Amino acid sequence: EPAFSEELLDLYYKRLFPYDVMFQWLGYGNEPQGKHPGNVKDFFYRREWSFTLADDIYIRYNCFRDAAEMKAAMIKKQPHKIDIGAVFNMPPKDHLGVSAASFKTVERELVFDIDLTDYDDVRNCCTGAKICGKCWQYMTMAVECLDLALKEDFGFKHVAFIYSGRRGVHCWVSDPAARALSNEARSAVVEYLGVNLGADGAKKTALTWPPHPSLRRSYQVLKPLFDA
């Protein structure tokens, strides 16, 4: 494994990190100087960003007015890990100025974390953090099934799958309806999509015949991949 390089990290934040793309994506058309109808000038500013710095120093409640402010902060702090949080009802840096009850989440993308370690009971080539081209096919299968379910069963359109940087994939659903889901609704979506075969000791999903249409569709997607 290549040695960590502070010099390359500095180069990455100064020249390669996609600040404008991140601002465009997570701003959803809202701009600090925007004048179009419906523009929320402080929308991006109310998004929380968490940084993990060297020596596992964790910093929450970062927020930025625009891409330029984000770039300046990242070049200065050089985070080793970045977590994208929710949009709150005020800039997160001001959360200590109000009561905990007054600091509220307004919206957040619906995010799924698919990890290869979830497949340790069925993959026979690698375990734990190790991955190879053979077991990575499980990620390909998961992406195909989840993408179809989110679009066909829930009607979502803005679905993006992003390599997690380690051993899995993150799925981000950015439709307005998905971002507005309550915690209970998010749990219901996860429960609908989950099929537990009991390998971890948990209660198995009751499989019936004929199978649920979503399971039948997944089977039709997966069978050719296993046969290949």
C-alpha positions in Angstrom: 0.0 0.0 0.0 1.5 3.4 -1.0 2.7 5.6 1.9 0.6 8.6 2.8 1.9 11.8 1.4 1.0 15.2 2.9 2.5 16.8 -0.2 0.1 15.0 -2.5 -2.8 15.7 -0.2 -2.0 19.4 -0.4 -1.8 19.2 -4.2 -5.1 17.4 -4.3 -6.9 20.2 -2.4 -5.2 23.0 -4.3 -5.6 21.6 -7.8 -7.8 18.6 -8.1 -10.7 18.6 -5.6 -14.0 19.4 -7.5 -15.2 22.4 -5.5 -17.4 23.9 -8.2 -19.0 20.6 -9.0 -19.7 19.9 -5.3 -21.3 23.4 -4.9 -23.4 22.9 -8.0 -24.6 19.4 -7.0 -25.3 20.1 -3.3 -26.6 23.6 -3.9 -29.4 22.4 -6.2 -29.5 25.7 -8.1 -29.5 27.9 -5.0 -26.7 30.5 -5.0 -25.7 33.3 -2.6 -26.1 36.0 -5.2 -29.0 34.3 -7.1 -32.0 36.3 -8.0 -34.2 33.7 -9.7 -37.6 32.8 -8.1 -37.3 30.2 -5.4 -33.6 30.8 -4.8 -32.5 30.3 -1.2 -29.4 32.3 -0.8 -28.1 30.6 2.3 -29.0 27.0 1.3 -25.5 25.8 0.8 -24.3 27.7 3.8 -26.7 25.7 6.0 -25.1 22.4 5.0 -22.9 20.7 7.6 -19.5 19.3 6.6 -17.4 17.2 9.0 -13.6 16.8 8.7 -11.4 14.1 10.1 -7.9 15.6 10.3 -4.5 14.0 11.0 -4.3 12.0 14.2 -8.1 11.3 14.0 -9.1 14.8 15.0 -12.8 15.2 14.2 -14.3 18.6 13.5 -18.1 19.0 13.0 -20.3 21.9 12.1 -18.1 23.3 9.2 -20.1 25.3 6.7 -19.3 27.4 3.6 -21.1 30.1 1.7 -19.8 29.0 -1.7 -17.2 27.0 -3.5 -14.4 29.5 -2.9 -14.9 29.5 0.9 -15.0 25.7 0.9 -11.7 25.6 -1.1 -10.0 28.0 1.3 -11.0 25.9 4.4 -10.0 22.6 2.9 -6.6 23.9 1.8 -6.0 25.2 5.3 -7.3 22.2 7.2 -6.2 19.4 4.9 -8.8 16.9 6.0 -8.0 13.2 5.6 -11.7 12.4 5.5 -14.8 14.4 4.6 -18.4 13.6 5.6 -21.3 15.5 4.0 -24.1 16.1 6.4 -27.6 17.5 6.4 -29.0 20.9 5.6 -30.1 22.6 8.8 -32.4 25.6 9.5 -29.4 27.8 10.2 -25.6 27.7 9.5 -24.2 24.8 11.6 -21.4 26.9 13.0 -24.1 28.9 14.9 -25.7 25.9 16.6 -24.3 26.8 20.0 -26.2 30.1 19.9 -29.6 28.4 20.1 -31.1 25.5 22.1 -30.7 22.0 20.9 -34.4 21.8 20.1 -34.1 24.9 17.9 -31.3 23.5 15.8 -33.2 21.3 13.3 -32.5 19.3 10.2 -34.4 20.6 7.1 -33.4 18.0 4.6 -30.8 15.4 3.7 -30.2 13.1 0.7 -31.3 9.5 1.0 -28.0 7.6 1.3 -27.3 3.8 1.2 -23.9 2.3 2.2 -23.2 -1.0 0.5 -20.1 -2.8 1.9 -18.4 -5.9 0.7 -18.1 -7.1 4.3 -21.9 -7.7 4.1 -21.1 -10.5 1.7 -18.5 -12.3 3.8 -20.9 -15.2 4.2 -21.1 -15.9 0.5 -17.9 -14.7 -1.0 -15.1 -17.3 -0.9 -12.2 -15.3 -2.4 -11.7 -12.5 0.2 -12.8 -11.5 3.7 -12.9 -8.3 5.7 -11.3 -5.3 4.0 -9.7 -7.3 1.2 -11.4 -7.1 -2.3 -10.7 -8.4 -5.7 -12.3 -8.4 -9.2 -14.2 -11.5 -8.4 -16.0 -10.4 -5.2 -16.4 -6.9 -6.6 -19.1 -8.4 -8.8 -21.3 -8.5 -5.8 -21.2 -4.7 -5.8 -22.1 -4.6 -9.5 -25.1 -6.8 -8.7 -26.2 -4.7 -5.7 -26.0 -1.5 -7.8 -28.2 -3.0 -10.6 -30.9 -4.2 -8.2 -30.9 -1.1 -6.0 -31.0 1.3 -9.0 -34.0 -0.5 -10.5 -35.9 -0.6 -7.1 -35.3 3.0 -6.4 -36.4 4.2 -9.8 -39.2 1.7 -10.6 -40.7 1.1 -7.1 -40.3 4.6 -5.6 -40.1 6.8 -8.7 -36.8 8.4 -7.9 -34.8 9.8 -10.8 -31.6 11.4 -9.4 -29.7 8.3 -8.2 -25.9 8.3 -8.1 -23.5 5.5 -7.1 -20.1 6.5 -5.8 -17.1 4.4 -4.8 -16.8 4.8 -1.0 -13.0 4.9 -1.2 -12.5 1.6 0.6 -14.5 -1.6 0.1 -18.0 -0.6 -1.1 -20.3 1.9 -2.8 -22.5 4.8 -1.6 -25.8 5.4 -3.3 -27.0 9.0 -3.1 -30.7 9.8 -4.0 -31.1 13.5 -4.5 -34.7 13.9 -5.6 -36.6 16.6 -3.5 -39.0 14.0 -2.2 -36.1 11.8 -1.1 -34.3 14.7 0.7 -37.5 15.5 2.6 -38.1 12.0 3.9 -38.6 11.6 7.7 -36.4 9.2 9.7 -39.4 6.8 9.8 -39.9 6.9 6.1 -36.2 6.3 5.5 -36.3 3.2 7.7 -39.4 2.0 5.8 -37.5 2.3 2.5 -34.6 0.3 3.9 -36.9 -2.3 5.3 -38.6 -2.7 1.9 -35.3 -3.1 0.1 -33.8 -5.5 2.6 -33.8 -9.3 2.3 -32.3 -11.1 5.4 -31.5 -14.7 4.9 -30.6 -15.2 8.5 -26.9 -15.7 8.1 -26.1 -13.2 10.9 -28.6 -14.7 13.3 -31.3 -12.2 12.6 -34.8 -13.1 11.8 -35.1 -14.3 8.2 -37.3 -12.5 5.6 -40.3 -14.7 5.0 -40.2 -15.7 1.3 -43.5 -16.5 -0.3 -44.6 -18.0 -3.6 -45.1 -16.4 -6.0 -42.4 -14.0 -4.9 -42.9 -10.3 -4.5 -42.5 -8.5 -7.8 -39.4 -6.7 -6.6 -37.8 -10.1 -5.7 -38.8 -11.6 -9.0 -37.2 -8.6 -10.8 -34.0 -9.0 -8.8 -33.9 -12.7 -9.6 -34.2 -11.9 -13.3 -31.4 -9.4 -13.0 -29.1 -11.6 -11.0 -29.5 -15.0 -12.6 -27.6 -14.1 -15.9 -24.8 -12.5 -13.8 -24.3 -15.7 -11.8 -24.6 -17.9 -14.9 -21.9 -15.8 -16.7 
